[in-house]
């Protein structure tokens, strides 16, 4: 599901190419594994983003925002951005800049 790249500065999470119903559970677990630390998400290879996976991303963003921890997107594919547009979800809804911008 995701590349495990943890460091003192935070963690990298590389999303799967297809984020659908079958991928949502693993996506949730990947975020749970990174709780409490800044996360940089790479969505550059995403070809499909389904509603349930988007819901997982939105829940993660809400949790990171509430905790005052950064959750950012380092890369986004055109398909990822198109899906966000289709669902009418701006990228700012999926990010948290941490306590410095809270």
Beta strands, then each sheet from edge to edge (+ up, - down):
strand 1: 5-7
strand 2: 10-14
strand 3: 18-19
strand 4: 39-43
strand 5: 48-49
strand 6: 70-76
strand 7: 96-97
sheet 1: 1+ 2- 4- 6- 7+
sheet 2: 3+ 5+
end
